Amino acid sequence: MLALRQVCLFTRRHSQARTLCSGLLLSQISSCTHEDEVFSLVGRNKDRLSEKHVGIALNMLWQLQKERPFLLRTNDYIRNHSQFLTLCILAESKVEYMEDEAVVDTLYSIVRLSAEDHNSLAEVLVTEAWKRLERQVLLSWAALSKFALCLYKQRRHFSPITCQVAQIVDVKLDSIQDVRVLSVLMLSISDVISQSFRDRLLLKAEQLLEENNELHFNHAKRMLQFLQNVKLKYHPLVEKCNRLFIRSTSSLDVHSISSIFGLYEQLGFDSTEFRSIAKQLLSQSIDDCYDPETFAKLFFVLGPMAEPQVKERLLVTAALMAEEFDSHQILLVLKTMQKMKCRNSHQLEKMAAVLHKHVESYHVLQLVKLTQYLVLLRCHNLELFAKLKMLLLGYLKSSVIPADTAAIIRVLGMLPSFQVEEMILNKAAAVVPQCRLHHLNHIATALVKWNHHNQLPWQNTSEPCAKLLQKLNNYGFERLQKANNLNLLLEELPHRNGEWFEEVLSEETLAVCQRLKDQITWANVSPLSCFLLQTNHHCPALFDRIAAVTLDSIDKIHPSEIYFILFLFSAMNYDNEEFFKSCIQHLTSNLSSFEVYQMVLLAHVLAVAGYFPPVLITRIFDVSFLSKLDAQLKVLPDSQKQRVCFHLMKLNRAVCLECPEFHIPWFHEQYCQRVLRNSTSRINPLQQHVHKLLAEILGGSHYSRVSVLTPYYYEIDFECVLDENKKPLAYMAQNIPMADVGGVHLRRDSKGEGKKALPSGAQRIALEFLDSRAFSKDYSRHLKGEPAVKKRHLEILGYRVLQIPHFEWNSMFLSTKGEQLEYLRQQLYGTE
């Protein structure tokens, strides 16, 4: 009995000593300020380490890295340290003894330390966590979000365990009140959720963003990544996230700004206020961007919207830093140079020279993008293109994914002087049955180009190419005929219709859309409108259905999407008064949803259709508005800036001509003259031919003028004047005001004073030849919006407008000179 008591006392003292020692060791690990201190403690105490010690040590290693700037982290050093391997082995043997949340914390630390995807410890920790979830262990929301993020980082996007996490979130969504937790979970389970669950997550995200004032911009960034993953443009959430980014200015650095810009680009969203903030912050940071990664991200954001001198400085720095860029960074720089439409051959050649050491490290889609950038930048490095061709062909031979195969063939079709190998056509033929419509379009675009340029390898080049194109046609038709879901069809259609799609499948696609028109809803009406605008077809049945759906659900459709619907109707010259008036009423009540420059584009679309809402017009032509517009233009990319300026000019012209009651002055004289000076338009052979015909009809070349610029800078093909008896008047004899500007005749009477110089009863005639761009592509040959507006405006300026369609002038009925003369005579004088 006495001996047993002594054993118990010894055991108790030993246990107390061990507990004290254990607590001291935990404290020492938690107090470390460098990873070497952690490793030293692990090395000296490896036989005494419990599951708690191991978990705390791994967590401490990550916390020490987290506190350092990204470029100063030493993950490689940690992973390669012998004691790190010791920790992992010990942790793996003690996983089942860890507390529930310690399992997740340890996994999180391992993943964040960038351990390889198939790290043995990570696999064991995931398995253990899954077992506990199946036993219905209740993790806190913070722990569950950490676990979900680990699964996402390990690319277990579609795994059963990710589905189990999603199921837990689905059941208990209402209890989540932490924005960070929700944003992490949204991102992590984005690949395994239903549409209804997605919508519930979006509503919850909006609610929490509204209710919380103290938010970190990373929460919003993860929500945008969620939208990108589910391929959804959900404007209310994006706008709330954007406001958070704008409030977080002091926390943003080059890396976070670059990430946000990339997400906005993917989601098709723009915020000039955020652009302005980013431009200011990054312009101040140029001198501090010494490392390649930071500079590449700064170049990506700042390059397209910088002033010319800053652009040049960025391009020079990029060329100097080219040797230091890794493969991803140089791809980002080339992408940005292509956006900037850089044509500096020296800087481009510097990038091309460096690419030789990186080109073999790109995966297939990166290689496709790289080739596309170089072609669009007009790179002339034949050696690099030869290497790209070799690599692309190698990928093509081994490719089993239809999308990759189609992408490779499309970009091979872009290569200069490319000689097609038989293997390419065989590969294309083999993959065609598995291709979606936009993949078929990629392949067909390349085939059409090769056939046109005689780049196919056989003497009889047309036969094999024609057979493959026929196969493409058949599969395209078959795929369309089987289509029974409009949403899936819209996802499958090419974003940019190539020559093959327009000529072969366009009409069949429209027929399918009409067959499925009952499936048009408020959610798909905008993408359908964008597609119809691309097809350039006049489809009254679809237009009427789009109008009806839009009016029924106008409160559900974001104003920016209604703009695209109106754009379709305006561009295709399809007037529906009730529809336009209802949309205008709705949009003018929600103008705050538009950027300043977007209001200009909206007003121009409405003006083309003949609508001038006073609220919108008076707001735009206000000094304070135009000042804000000037500020926004400074941060827009050049192409977008030019588009806005051009549409503002056309809007100004339309308001001056059609709505004089607004008393808006014409203030684009200098702009138009500058555009005119930069233009290279010359009289073409058709104009020369028709001018000779008009000389025969009117009695001399001095009775008509070619390429005349009218008041408000409309250019017309021919102008002549007939008196009250329909007799031609010579310009010099009647002193009709004209001036010659660069070979183009310009009337100086920009407000229409030239009409007063005409004799009483005389009439000025504008003769216009309309090419295929002026009409829809269907059999109706419906006149589109812009040429219709031009006719309307020329008539206001006092012209009698004669518009001659290309399909009449080029028809068999006008194949001889005599028939052409008679046709023109009838146009000028009418049938007598």
C-alpha positions in Angstrom: 0.0 0.0 0.0 2.8 2.4 0.9 4.7 1.5 -2.3 1.5 2.1 -4.4 1.2 5.5 -2.7 4.8 6.5 -3.5 4.2 5.5 -7.2 1.1 7.7 -7.4 2.9 10.6 -5.8 5.8 10.2 -8.3 3.4 10.0 -11.2 1.5 13.1 -10.1 4.7 15.1 -9.6 6.0 13.9 -13.0 2.7 14.9 -14.7 2.7 18.3 -13.0 6.3 18.9 -14.1 5.5 17.8 -17.6 2.5 20.0 -17.7 4.5 23.0 -16.5 7.2 22.2 -19.0 4.6 21.8 -21.8 3.0 25.1 -20.9 6.4 26.8 -20.9 7.3 25.4 -24.3 4.0 26.5 -25.8 4.7 30.0 -24.4 8.2 30.0 -25.9 7.0 28.9 -29.3 4.3 31.5 -29.3 6.9 34.2 -28.4 9.2 33.5 -31.3 10.0 36.4 -33.6 11.8 34.5 -36.4 11.3 31.1 -38.0 14.8 30.0 -36.9 13.7 30.3 -33.3 10.8 28.1 -33.9 13.0 25.5 -35.7 15.5 25.7 -32.8 12.9 24.9 -30.2 11.5 22.1 -32.4 15.0 20.6 -32.8 15.7 20.7 -29.0 12.3 19.4 -27.9 11.1 17.1 -30.7 10.7 14.1 -28.2 8.4 16.3 -26.0 6.2 17.9 -28.7 2.5 17.2 -28.3 -0.2 17.8 -31.0 -0.7 21.3 -29.4 3.0 22.1 -29.8 3.1 21.0 -33.4 0.0 22.9 -34.3 1.1 26.1 -32.6 4.6 25.8 -34.2 3.2 25.4 -37.7 0.7 28.3 -37.1 3.6 30.4 -35.8 5.6 29.9 -39.0 2.7 31.1 -41.1 2.0 34.1 -38.8 5.7 35.2 -39.1 5.4 35.1 -42.9 2.1 36.9 -42.9 3.5 39.9 -41.1 6.1 40.4 -43.7 5.7 42.1 -47.1 5.1 39.6 -49.8 8.5 40.0 -51.4 10.3 39.5 -48.1 8.6 36.2 -47.3 10.8 33.1 -47.0 8.4 30.2 -47.7 11.0 28.3 -49.7 13.5 28.5 -46.9 10.9 27.2 -44.4 9.7 24.3 -46.7 13.3 23.2 -47.3 14.3 23.3 -43.6 14.9 19.9 -42.0 12.9 20.8 -38.9 9.9 21.7 -41.0 9.9 18.1 -42.3 10.1 17.0 -38.7 7.1 19.1 -37.8 5.1 17.7 -40.6 5.9 14.1 -39.7 5.0 14.7 -36.1 1.8 16.5 -37.0 0.8 13.7 -39.3 1.2 11.1 -36.5 -0.8 13.3 -34.1 -3.7 14.5 -36.3 -6.4 12.3 -34.7 -5.6 13.8 -31.2 -5.9 17.4 -32.4 -8.9 19.5 -31.4 -11.4 20.1 -34.2 -10.4 23.7 -34.9 -6.8 22.9 -34.4 -7.0 20.5 -37.4 -8.3 23.3 -39.6 -5.8 25.8 -38.3 -2.9 23.4 -39.0 -4.2 22.7 -42.5 -4.6 26.5 -43.1 -0.9 27.1 -42.1 0.4 24.3 -44.3 -1.6 25.5 -47.3 -0.6 29.2 -46.7 3.1 28.2 -46.5 2.6 27.1 -50.1 3.2 23.5 -49.6 2.8 21.4 -52.7 -0.7 20.3 -53.7 -0.2 16.7 -52.7 1.6 17.3 -49.4 1.2 14.3 -47.3 0.3 16.2 -44.1 -2.3 18.3 -46.0 -4.0 15.1 -47.3 -4.2 13.6 -43.8 -5.6 16.9 -42.3 -8.2 17.2 -45.0 -9.3 13.5 -44.5 -9.5 14.1 -40.7 -11.5 17.2 -41.1 -13.9 15.5 -43.5 -14.4 12.6 -41.0 -15.3 15.1 -38.3 -17.8 16.9 -40.5 -19.4 13.6 -41.4 -19.7 12.9 -37.6 -21.6 16.3 -37.6 -18.9 18.1 -35.6 -20.0 21.7 -35.4 -17.1 23.9 -36.5 -17.4 27.7 -35.9 -18.1 29.7 -39.1 -14.6 31.1 -38.9 -13.1 27.6 -38.9 -15.4 26.3 -41.6 -14.5 29.2 -43.8 -10.8 28.5 -43.3 -11.3 24.9 -44.2 -13.3 25.8 -47.3 -10.6 28.2 -48.4 -8.0 25.5 -48.0 -10.0 23.2 -50.2 -10.3 26.0 -52.8 -6.5 26.7 -52.7 -5.9 23.0 -53.2 -8.2 23.1 -56.3 -10.7 20.7 -54.8 -13.4 22.8 -56.5 -15.8 19.9 -57.3 -14.8 17.4 -54.6 -17.5 15.8 -52.4 -16.1 17.5 -49.3 -16.6 20.9 -50.9 -20.2 19.9 -51.7 -20.6 18.9 -48.0 -19.4 22.4 -46.9 -21.8 24.0 -49.4 -24.6 21.9 -48.0 -23.8 23.2 -44.5 -23.8 26.8 -45.7 -27.0 26.3 -47.6 -28.8 25.0 -44.5 -27.4 27.6 -42.1 -26.9 30.7 -44.3 -29.2 32.9 -42.3 -27.0 32.6 -39.2 -23.9 34.0 -40.9 -23.3 37.6 -39.8 -19.6 38.0 -40.6 -18.8 39.5 -44.0 -15.3 38.0 -44.1 -16.7 34.5 -43.4 -19.4 34.9 -46.0 -17.0 36.2 -48.7 -14.6 33.3 -48.1 -17.3 30.7 -48.2 -18.9 32.2 -51.3 -15.6 32.0 -53.2 -14.8 28.5 -52.0 -18.1 26.8 -52.9 -18.8 28.8 -56.1 -18.3 25.8 -58.4 -20.8 23.5 -56.7 -23.9 25.7 -56.1 -27.3 25.9 -57.8 -28.7 29.1 -59.3 -31.2 29.5 -56.5 -28.5 29.0 -53.9 -26.3 31.5 -55.8 -29.1 34.1 -55.6 -29.5 33.6 -51.9 -25.8 34.1 -51.4 -25.9 37.4 -53.4 -28.8 38.7 -51.3 -27.0 37.8 -48.1 -23.8 39.5 -49.4 -25.7 42.7 -50.2 -27.4 42.7 -46.8 -24.1 42.3 -44.9 -22.4 44.9 -46.9 -25.2 47.4 -46.2 -25.2 46.6 -42.4 -21.4 46.7 -41.8 -19.5 50.0 -41.9 -16.1 48.6 -40.9 -15.2 46.4 -43.8 -11.9 45.3 -45.4 -11.6 45.7 -49.2 -10.5 42.0 -49.4 -14.1 41.0 -48.5 -15.4 42.8 -51.5 -12.6 41.5 -53.7 -13.5 37.9 -52.9 -17.2 38.6 -53.7 -16.1 39.9 -57.2 -14.1 36.7 -57.6 -17.2 34.8 -56.8 -19.1 36.7 -59.5 -16.3 35.9 -61.9 -16.4 32.2 -61.1 -20.2 31.9 -61.5 -20.0 34.1 -64.7 -22.5 36.6 -63.5 -22.7 40.4 -63.9 -24.7 41.3 -60.8 -24.6 45.1 -60.9 -26.0 45.8 -57.4 -23.3 43.8 -55.6 -20.5 45.1 -57.9 -21.5 48.7 -57.2 -21.5 48.1 -53.5 -18.0 46.6 -53.7 -16.8 49.5 -55.8 -18.0 52.0 -53.1 -16.0 50.0 -50.5 -12.9 50.1 -52.7 -13.3 53.9 -53.0 -13.6 54.2 -49.2 -10.5 52.0 -48.8 -8.1 54.3 -50.7 -5.6 54.5 -47.9 -5.3 50.7 -47.7 -4.8 50.1 -51.4 -1.4 49.3 -52.9 -0.3 48.4 -56.5 -1.0 44.7 -56.0 -4.6 45.2 -54.7 -5.4 47.8 -57.3 -4.2 45.5 -60.1 -6.3 42.7 -58.8 -9.4 44.8 -58.6 -8.8 46.1 -62.2 -8.4 42.6 -63.4 -11.7 41.6 -61.9 -13.5 44.7 -63.3 -12.1 43.8 -66.7 -13.5 40.2 -66.4 -16.9 41.5 -65.2 -17.2 44.2 -67.8 -17.5 46.9 -65.1 -16.0 50.3 -65.1 -15.8 53.0 -62.4 -14.1 56.3 -63.4 -14.0 57.4 -59.8 -12.0 54.3 -58.9 -9.9 54.8 -62.1 -9.1 58.3 -61.0 -8.1 57.2 -57.5 -5.9 54.4 -58.9 -4.3 56.8 -61.4 -3.4 59.3 -58.8 -2.0 56.6 -56.4 -0.1 54.8 -59.0 1.3 57.9 -60.6 2.8 58.7 -57.2 4.3 55.2 -56.9 6.2 55.0 -60.2 9.5 55.8 -58.7 9.0 53.2 -55.9 8.3 50.2 -58.2 11.8 48.6 -58.4 10.8 45.0 -58.5 9.5 43.3 -61.7 6.2 42.0 -60.2 5.1 45.4 -58.7 6.1 47.3 -61.9 4.3 44.8 -64.2 1.1 45.3 -62.2 1.5 49.1 -62.2 2.1 49.0 -65.9 -1.1 46.9 -66.4 -3.3 49.5 -64.6 -1.6 52.8 -65.3 -0.4 52.3 -68.9 -3.7 52.4 -70.8 -4.9 55.6 -69.0 -1.6 57.5 -68.6 -0.7 60.8 -70.4 1.6 60.4 -73.4 4.8 61.3 -71.6 4.0 58.9 -68.7 3.2 56.2 -71.2 6.5 56.6 -72.9 8.3 56.5 -69.6 6.5 53.3 -68.6 7.3 51.7 -71.9 11.0 52.6 -71.7 11.2 51.3 -68.1 9.5 48.1 -69.2 12.1 47.6 -71.9 14.9 48.2 -69.5 13.4 45.7 -67.0 12.5 43.1 -69.6 15.3 40.7 -68.5 14.0 40.6 -65.0 10.4 39.7 -65.8 9.2 36.2 -65.3 7.0 34.5 -67.8 3.7 35.7 -66.2 4.9 39.3 -65.8 6.1 39.6 -69.4 2.7 38.2 -70.6 1.0 40.9 -68.6 3.2 43.6 -70.0 2.6 42.4 -73.6 -1.2 42.3 -72.9 -1.0 45.9 -71.7 1.1 47.0 -74.6 -1.5 45.6 -76.9 -4.2 47.5 -75.1 -2.1 50.7 -75.4 -1.7 49.9 -79.2 2.0 50.3 -78.7 3.9 50.4 -82.1 7.4 51.1 -80.8 9.4 48.4 -82.6 12.5 48.8 -80.4 10.6 48.2 -77.2 8.6 45.3 -78.7 11.8 43.7 -80.0 13.3 43.9 -76.6 10.3 42.0 -75.2 10.5 39.5 -78.0 14.2 38.8 -77.4 13.5 38.1 -73.7 10.6 35.8 -74.5 12.9 33.1 -75.9 13.9 32.0 -72.4 10.3 31.9 -71.2 8.3 30.7 -74.1 8.6 26.9 -73.3 7.3 27.5 -69.8 3.8 28.6 -70.9 0.8 26.3 -70.8 -1.3 26.0 -73.9 -3.8 28.9 -73.3 -1.0 31.2 -72.2 0.9 30.4 -75.4 -2.2 31.2 -77.4 -2.6 34.5 -75.7 1.0 35.3 -76.1 0.9 34.6 -79.9 -2.2 36.7 -80.2 -0.6 39.7 -78.5 2.5 39.5 -80.6 0.5 39.4 -83.9 -1.7 42.3 -82.9 1.4 44.3 -81.9 2.8 43.6 -85.3 5.9 41.9 -84.0 8.4 41.0 -86.8 10.6 38.6 -84.9 10.4 35.6 -87.3 12.6 33.4 -85.1 10.2 33.8 -82.2 7.2 33.1 -84.4 8.9 30.0 -85.7 9.4 28.8 -82.1 5.8 29.6 -81.2 4.6 27.7 -84.2 6.6 24.6 -83.2 5.3 24.8 -79.6 1.7 25.3 -80.8 1.9 22.4 -83.2 3.3 20.2 -80.4 0.4 21.2 -78.1 -2.1 20.6 -81.0 -0.8 17.0 -81.6 -1.4 16.1 -77.9 -4.5 18.1 -77.3 -7.7 16.2 -76.3 -9.7 19.2 -75.1 -11.9 20.7 -77.9 -11.7 24.3 -76.6 -7.9 24.1 -76.5 -7.7 22.6 -80.0 -10.0 25.3 -81.4 -8.0 28.0 -79.7 -4.7 26.7 -81.1 -6.0 26.4 -84.7 -7.5 30.0 -84.4 -4.2 31.5 -83.4 -2.2 29.5 -85.9 -4.5 31.2 -88.5 -3.2 34.5 -87.2 0.5 33.7 -87.8 2.1 35.5 -90.7 3.1 33.4 -93.8 1.9 30.2 -92.1 2.0 27.0 -94.2 -0.7 24.6 -93.1 0.2 21.0 -92.3 -2.1 18.1 -93.1 -2.0 17.2 -89.4 -3.9 20.4 -88.5 -6.8 19.7 -90.8 -6.9 16.1 -89.6 -7.0 17.3 -85.9 -9.7 19.8 -86.7 -11.8 17.2 -88.5 -11.4 14.8 -85.5 -12.5 17.4 -82.9 -15.4 19.0 -84.8 -18.1 16.7 -83.4 -17.2 17.7 -79.9 -17.0 21.5 -80.5 -19.4 24.1 -79.3 -20.5 26.8 -81.8 -17.8 29.4 -80.8 -15.1 26.6 -81.1 -16.4 25.8 -84.6 -16.2 29.5 -85.4 -12.6 29.6 -84.3 -11.7 26.7 -86.6 -13.7 28.0 -89.5 -12.1 31.4 -89.3 -8.6 30.0 -89.7 -9.7 27.7 -92.5 -11.3 30.5 -94.5 -8.2 32.6 -94.1 -5.8 29.8 -95.2 -8.0 29.0 -98.2 -8.2 32.7 -99.3 -4.4 33.1 -99.0 -3.5 29.7 -100.6 -1.7 28.5 -97.5 -3.0 24.9 -97.7 -0.5 22.2 -98.7 -2.2 20.6 -101.7 -2.1 21.6 -105.3 -5.9 21.4 -105.4 -6.3 23.5 -102.2 -10.1 23.9 -102.3 -11.2 20.3 -102.1 -9.9 19.2 -98.6 -10.7 22.6 -97.2 -14.2 22.6 -98.7 -14.9 19.1 -97.3 -13.9 20.2 -93.8 -15.9 23.4 -94.0 -18.9 21.4 -95.1 -18.4 19.2 -92.1 -18.3 22.3 -89.9 -21.5 23.5 -91.5 -23.3 20.2 -90.9 -22.3 20.0 -87.2 -23.1 23.7 -86.7 -26.6 23.2 -88.2 -27.1 20.0 -86.2 -26.1 21.7 -83.0 -28.5 24.5 -83.6 -31.4 22.3 -84.5 -31.0 20.4 -81.2 -30.9 23.6 -79.2 -33.8 23.8 -76.8 -32.4 26.1 -74.1 -31.9 29.8 -75.0 -29.6 30.5 -72.0 -27.3 27.7 -73.0 -27.4 28.8 -76.6 -26.4 32.3 -75.7 -23.4 31.0 -73.7 -22.3 29.0 -76.7 -22.5 31.7 -79.4 -19.3 33.4 -80.4 -18.7 36.9 -78.9 -17.3 38.1 -82.2 -18.9 36.6 -85.3 -16.4 35.7 -88.0 -17.0 35.5 -91.7 -18.0 31.8 -91.6 -20.6 32.2 -88.8 -22.2 35.3 -90.4 -22.5 33.6 -93.8 -23.4 30.1 -92.8 -25.0 30.0 -89.3 -26.3 33.5 -88.7 -29.8 33.0 -90.2 -30.2 29.5 -88.7 -29.2 30.9 -85.3 -31.8 33.7 -85.6 -34.4 31.1 -86.5 -33.6 29.1 -83.4 -33.8 32.3 -81.3 -37.3 32.9 -82.7 -38.3 29.3 -82.0 -37.1 29.8 -78.4 -38.4 33.3 -78.0 -40.8 32.3 -75.2 -37.7 31.6 -73.1 -36.6 35.3 -73.3 -36.6 36.7 -69.8 -35.4 39.8 -68.0 -32.2 37.9 -67.2 -31.2 37.1 -70.7 -32.7 39.9 -72.7 -29.5 42.0 -72.6 -27.1 39.3 -73.9 -29.6 38.4 -76.5 -29.8 42.0 -77.6 -26.0 42.2 -77.8 -25.9 39.1 -80.0 -28.7 40.4 -82.3 -26.7 43.6 -82.7 -23.7 41.6 -83.9 -25.7 39.6 -86.4 -26.9 42.9 -88.0 -30.3 41.3 -88.9 -33.7 43.0 -88.7 -35.9 40.7 -86.7 -39.3 42.3 -85.8 -40.6 39.2 -84.0 -37.6 39.1 -81.7 -37.5 42.8 -81.2 -41.2 42.9 -80.2 -40.7 40.1 -77.7 -37.6 41.8 -76.3 -39.6 45.0 -75.9 -42.5 43.2 -74.2 -40.2 41.4 -71.7 -38.3 44.6 -71.0 -41.4 46.5 -70.2 -42.8 43.8 -68.0 -39.6 43.5 -65.9 -38.1 46.9 -66.3 -37.4 47.3 -62.6 -35.4 44.1 -62.5 -33.1 45.0 -65.4 -30.1 47.2 -64.5 -30.1 50.6 -66.4 -26.8 49.8 -68.1 -28.4 46.6 -69.6 -31.4 48.6 -70.8 -28.9 50.8 -72.6 -27.7 47.8 -74.7 -31.3 46.9 -75.5 -32.0 50.5 -76.7 -28.8 50.4 -78.6 -30.1 47.4 -80.6 -33.4 49.2 -81.4 -31.7 52.5 -82.3 -28.9 51.0 -84.4 -31.3 48.8 -86.3 -33.7 51.7 -86.8 -36.6 49.8 -85.2 -39.0 52.3 -83.6 -41.4 51.3 -80.8 -42.7 54.5 -79.3 -44.3 52.9 -76.2 -41.1 50.9 -75.5 -38.8 53.9 -75.9 -40.9 56.2 -73.8 -41.2 53.7 -71.0 -37.5 53.0 -71.0 -36.7 56.8 -71.1 -38.9 57.4 -68.1 -37.3 54.6 -66.2 -33.7 55.6 -67.1 -34.1 59.3 -66.5 -35.3 58.4 -63.0 -32.1 56.3 -62.5 -29.4 58.5 -64.1 -27.3 58.1 -61.0 -26.6 54.5 -62.2 -24.6 55.8 -65.1 -21.1 57.3 -65.3 -21.0 60.8 -66.7 -19.5 59.5 -70.0 -22.1 56.7 -70.2 -24.9 59.3 -70.1 -23.4 60.8 -73.3 -23.5 57.4 -75.0 -27.1 56.8 -73.8 -28.2 60.2 -75.1 -26.6 59.6 -78.5 -28.4 56.2 -78.8 -31.7 57.9 -78.0 -31.0 60.8 -80.4 -30.4 58.3 -83.3 -33.8 57.0 -82.6 -35.2 60.5 -82.6 -35.7 60.9 -78.8 -34.3 63.9 -76.8 -35.4 63.6 -73.1 -35.1 67.2 -71.8 -33.8 66.0 -68.4 -30.9 64.2 -70.0 -30.1 66.8 -72.7 -30.1 69.8 -70.3 -27.9 67.9 -67.9 -25.4 66.9 -70.5 -25.1 70.3 -72.0 -24.3 72.0 -68.7 -20.9 73.5 -67.9 -20.5 71.5 -64.7 -21.4 68.3 -66.4 -19.0 68.9 -69.3 -16.2 69.7 -66.7 -16.9 66.3 -65.0 -16.8 64.7 -68.4 -13.4 66.2 -69.2 -12.1 64.8 -65.9 -13.4 61.4 -66.7 -12.0 61.4 -70.2 -8.5 61.8 -68.7 -8.7 58.3 -67.1 -10.4 56.4 -69.9 -8.3 54.4 -72.4 -7.7 56.2 -75.7 -10.1 54.1 -77.8 -12.9 54.7 -75.3 -12.0 58.4 -75.0 -12.2 58.8 -78.8 -15.6 57.0 -78.9 -17.1 59.3 -76.3 -15.8 62.5 -77.9 -17.1 61.4 -81.3 -20.6 60.6 -79.9 -20.7 63.9 -78.0 -20.1 65.7 -81.3 -22.9 63.7 -83.0 -25.2 64.4 -80.1 -24.4 68.1 -80.2 -25.1 68.1 -83.9 -28.4 66.2 -83.5 -29.6 68.6 -80.7 -28.7 71.7 -82.7 -30.5 70.4 -85.8 -33.6 68.7 -84.3 -34.1 70.6 -81.0 -33.4 74.3 -81.5 -35.7 75.0 -78.6 -33.0 73.8 -76.2 -30.7 76.7 -77.4 -27.7 74.5 -77.2 -24.7 76.0 -79.2 -22.6 74.1 -81.7 -19.2 73.9 -80.1 -17.5 71.1 -82.1 -16.2 73.2 -85.0 -12.5 72.9 -83.9 -13.0 69.2 -83.1 -14.4 68.4 -86.5 -11.6 70.4 -88.2 -9.0 68.5 -86.3 -10.6 65.1 -87.2 -10.7 66.3 -90.8 -7.0 67.2 -90.8 -6.1 63.8 -89.5 -8.3 61.9 -92.0 -6.9 60.4 -95.2 -10.2 60.1 -97.2 -9.7 60.5 -100.9 -12.1 60.4 -103.9 -12.5 56.7 -104.8 -13.0 55.2 -108.3 -16.7 54.9 -107.9 -17.0 58.6 -107.1 -14.9 59.4 -110.1 -17.1 57.3 -112.3 -20.4 58.7 -111.0 -19.0 62.2 -111.2 -18.4 61.7 -115.0 -22.0 60.3 -115.3 -23.4 63.4 -113.5 -21.4 65.7 -115.8 -23.1 64.1 -118.8 -26.6 64.4 -117.2 -26.2 67.9 -115.9 -24.1 69.3 -118.8 -20.6 69.6 -117.2 -18.5 68.8 -114.2 -18.9 72.3 -112.8 -22.6 71.5 -112.0 -21.7 69.0 -109.2 -19.2 68.5 -106.5 -17.7 65.4 -105.0 -17.1 64.6 -101.3 -18.8 67.7 -100.0 -18.7 68.6 -96.3 -22.0 70.2 -95.3 -22.8 72.4 -92.3 -22.2 70.5 -89.1 -19.6 68.4 -91.0 -21.6 65.7 -92.7 -19.8 64.3 -95.7 -21.9 63.5 -98.8 -20.8 61.8 -102.0 -22.2 64.4 -104.4 -23.9 67.7 -104.3 -25.7 69.6 -107.0 -28.2 72.5 -107.2 -31.3 72.6 -109.4 -33.4 75.7 -110.0 -37.2 75.9 -109.8 -37.4 74.6 -113.3 -35.0 71.6 -112.5 -32.2 73.2 -114.4 -28.7 72.7 -113.0 -26.9 75.7 -111.5 -23.1 76.0 -111.9 -21.4 76.7 -108.6 -19.1 79.4 -109.9 -21.8 81.2 -111.9 -24.1 81.4 -108.9 -21.4 82.1 -106.4 -22.5 79.2 -104.2 -20.2 79.2 -101.2 -17.6 76.4 -101.4 -14.0 75.9 -100.1 -11.5 73.2 -101.0 -10.0 71.5 -98.0 -7.5 68.7 -98.7 -9.3 67.6 -101.9 -12.7 67.7 -100.2 -15.2 70.5 -100.8 -16.4 72.3 -97.6 -19.3 74.7 -97.3 -18.4 77.3 -94.6 -22.0 78.1 -93.8 -22.0 75.9 -90.7 -25.4 77.1 -89.5 -27.1 76.8 -92.8 -26.7 80.4 -94.2 -25.7 78.9 -97.6 -29.4 78.2 -98.2 -30.0 82.0 -98.4 -27.5 82.4 -101.2 -29.6 80.1 -103.5 -32.0 81.7 -106.0 -35.6 81.5 -105.1 -37.1 78.1 -105.7 -33.7 76.4 -106.2 -33.0 73.2 -104.4 -29.8 71.6 -103.1 -29.5 67.9 -103.7 -27.4 65.4 -101.8 -26.6 62.2 -103.7 -25.4 59.4 -101.4 -24.2 55.9 -102.3 -25.0 53.4 -99.4 -22.8 50.3 -99.1 -23.7 47.1 -97.2 -22.9 48.6 -93.8 -26.0 50.9 -94.1 -28.4 48.0 -94.3 -29.4 45.0 -92.2 -28.0 41.7 -93.6 -31.4 39.9 -94.0 -33.5 39.9 -97.1 -35.4 43.0 -96.0 -32.3 45.2 -96.4 -33.7 47.5 -93.8 -32.0 50.9 -93.5 -30.1 51.2 -90.2 -30.2 54.0 -87.7 -27.1 56.1 -88.6 -27.8 56.5 -92.4 -31.5 57.3 -91.5 -30.4 60.0 -89.1 -28.0 61.4 -91.7 -30.9 61.7 -94.2 -33.1 63.3 -91.6 -30.4 65.9 -90.7 -29.5 66.7 -94.4 -33.2 67.4 -95.0 -33.3 69.8 -92.1 -30.3 71.5 -93.7 -32.3 72.0 -96.8 -31.2 69.1 -99.0 -33.3 66.8 -101.1 -31.5 63.5 -100.2 -31.2 60.7 -102.7 -29.8 57.6 -101.1 -28.7 54.9 -103.7 -28.4 51.4 -102.2 -25.4 49.3 -103.3 -27.7 46.4 -104.2 -29.5 48.6 -106.8 -26.4 50.2 -108.2 -24.5 46.9 -108.5 -27.5 44.9 -109.9 -27.7 43.4 -113.3 -30.3 46.0 -114.3 -27.6 48.7 -114.1 -24.8 46.7 -115.8 -24.3 49.2 -118.7 -23.4 52.9 -118.8 -26.7 53.8 -120.5 -28.7 52.1 -117.8 -26.7 53.9 -115.1 -27.3 57.2 -116.7 -31.0 56.6 -117.0 -31.1 55.5 -113.3 -29.3 58.7 -112.1 -31.5 60.9 -114.3 -34.6 59.4 -112.8 -33.2 59.9 -109.3 -32.5 63.6 -110.0 -35.5 64.5 -112.1 -38.1 61.8 -111.4 -40.2 60.0 -114.0 -41.5 62.5 -116.5 
